[in-house]
Amino acid sequence: MITTEPSMTNLFLQLGLDASAEAIAGFIAQHQLATDVEVTDAPFWSDAQRQFLAESLQADAAWTTVVDELNEALHEEAVKAATGL
């Protein structure tokens, strides 16, 4: 059972990634996804990371909101390009 308070920092820790503010911003900037790529289908996740993200979304778990925030951040450039913003 995961009892860590859901936040972007803690999500990155759960995923085994550097959770500093700079590292999170860098990860998001370097891993932008096309609009048609689901966050759980991104090629840069390990199987364990992908499973955690998918389970968090499917179970409508405490992590769902934070995973959604990460999803939006990873699609930000594609959405801006598609909407002309």
Secondary structure, DSSP 8 states (H G I E B T S, - for coil): ---S---HHHHHHHTTS--SHHHHHHHHHHT---TTS-GGG-TTS-HHHHHHHHHHHHTT-TTHHHHHHHHHHHTHHHHHHHHT-
